Amino acid sequence: MTGGGARPRRSGRIDGAAWTLYDAARAPSGVGLGYFVCDDSGMGDRRAALPAGLALADLDDDAFRALWEAGRPLTSTERRVVDDSGAIWLAQGVGPVWAERGSAAGTTGLRLRCISAQCPVVELNGATLSEMSDAELSARLGAPEGVVPSSD
């Protein structure tokens, strides 16, 4: 799935590790989703709220670290996926968590948001992270048939 330009980003070091912070999305209020990716693939991604009006380019090292510390690791219902073009996506389970046991299976799915580039949000109805490998998710991102872009 092709997208527009790259999202704003800023790189920095936390405890010797190189991290990149992406301005991944903004709500109409201006509050944003900050997404941290570490160059060391063994380190888990983090996400943090970005205040309205904050430009990542304006962050000094202390503010960068403060955002990282305020951030939280991904939950068991979230996973990073890299598509065939190298774009970074956040896959998040949606719907009631108890639905995996079958009582509300039609209300669950996945929402995939491109973190590194401007792309439409993708929704996969009825899918769960536990059922799909990274390769399967990436293939669905590259094939528009069966993939429903949502309103961002």
C-alpha positions in Angstrom: 0.0 0.0 0.0 1.6 3.2 -1.0 1.4 6.4 1.0 2.3 10.0 1.0 5.4 11.5 2.5 7.3 10.5 5.6 5.9 11.4 9.0 7.9 13.8 11.2 10.5 12.0 13.3 13.4 12.7 15.7 16.2 10.4 16.7 17.9 10.3 20.1 19.8 8.1 22.5 18.3 6.6 25.7 20.8 4.8 28.0 23.1 4.2 25.1 20.4 2.8 22.7 19.4 4.7 19.5 15.7 5.4 19.3 13.5 7.1 16.6 10.4 8.9 17.7 7.7 9.2 15.0 4.8 11.7 15.1 2.5 8.8 14.1 -1.0 10.4 14.2 -2.9 13.5 15.4 -6.4 13.8 16.6 -8.5 16.8 15.6 -7.7 18.3 19.0 -4.0 18.2 18.1 -3.0 15.6 20.6 -0.8 13.0 18.9 0.5 9.5 19.1 4.3 9.4 19.5 5.8 6.0 18.6 9.4 5.1 19.6 11.3 2.5 17.6 14.7 1.3 18.8 17.6 0.4 16.4 18.2 -2.6 18.7 15.4 -5.0 17.6 15.5 -6.7 21.0 14.1 -3.6 22.6 10.4 -3.2 22.6 8.6 -0.3 21.0 7.0 2.4 23.1 4.2 4.8 22.5 3.5 8.1 24.2 1.0 11.0 24.0 2.2 14.0 22.1 0.9 17.4 23.3 -1.0 19.5 20.8 1.3 21.9 19.1 4.5 20.0 19.9 6.9 19.7 16.9 9.4 16.9 17.3 12.2 19.0 15.8 11.8 21.4 18.8 12.6 18.6 21.3 15.9 18.9 23.1 17.5 15.7 24.5 15.9 16.1 28.0 12.4 16.5 26.5 13.0 13.5 24.2 13.9 11.4 27.2 10.9 12.7 29.2 8.6 11.6 26.4 10.3 8.2 26.2 9.9 7.8 30.0 6.3 8.8 29.9 5.7 6.3 27.1 4.4 2.8 27.6 5.5 -0.5 26.0 3.1 -2.1 23.5 0.4 -4.4 25.0 -0.3 -8.0 24.1 -3.0 -6.7 21.7 -0.4 -4.6 19.7 2.5 -5.4 17.4 4.9 -3.7 15.1 4.8 -4.9 11.4 7.1 -3.8 8.7 5.7 -4.0 5.2 7.5 -5.0 2.0 8.5 -1.4 1.3 10.1 -1.0 4.8 7.3 1.1 6.2 6.5 0.6 9.9 3.0 -0.1 11.0 1.3 -0.5 14.4 -1.2 -3.3 14.4 -3.8 -3.0 17.2 -6.6 -5.4 18.1 -10.0 -3.8 18.3 -13.2 -5.0 19.9 -13.9 -6.8 23.1 -11.1 -9.0 24.3 -13.4 -11.7 25.4 -14.6 -12.1 21.8 -11.7 -14.5 21.0 -13.7 -17.1 22.8 -16.4 -16.8 20.1 -19.3 -14.9 21.7 -18.6 -11.7 19.8 -16.3 -12.7 17.1 -18.0 -10.5 14.5 -17.1 -7.4 16.5 -13.3 -7.9 16.6 -10.6 -7.1 14.1 -7.3 -5.3 13.6 -6.5 -1.7 12.9 -3.2 -1.0 11.2 -1.7 2.5 11.3 1.4 3.4 9.3 3.9 4.9 11.8 6.6 6.0 9.4 4.6 7.4 6.4 1.3 9.0 5.5 -0.9 6.0 4.6 -4.6 5.3 5.1 -5.5 3.4 8.2 -6.3 -0.2 7.4 -9.0 -2.3 9.1 -9.1 -6.1 9.0 -12.5 -7.3 10.3 -12.5 -10.6 12.3 -8.7 -10.9 12.4 -6.6 -11.2 15.5 -2.9 -10.8 16.1 -2.7 -14.3 17.6 -3.9 -15.7 14.3 -1.7 -13.7 11.9 2.0 -13.8 11.3 3.9 -10.6 10.4 4.3 -12.0 6.9 0.5 -12.4 6.6 -0.2 -8.9 7.9 2.4 -7.4 5.6 0.8 -9.3 2.6 -2.6 -7.8 3.5 -1.1 -4.3 3.6 0.2 -4.7 0.1 -3.0 -6.2 -1.4 -5.9 -3.7 -1.4 -8.5 -6.4 -2.1 -10.1 -7.4 1.2 -8.4 -4.5 3.0 -10.7 -1.7 4.0 -9.2 1.7 4.5 -10.9 3.5 7.4 -11.4 7.2 7.9 -8.2 8.3 9.7 
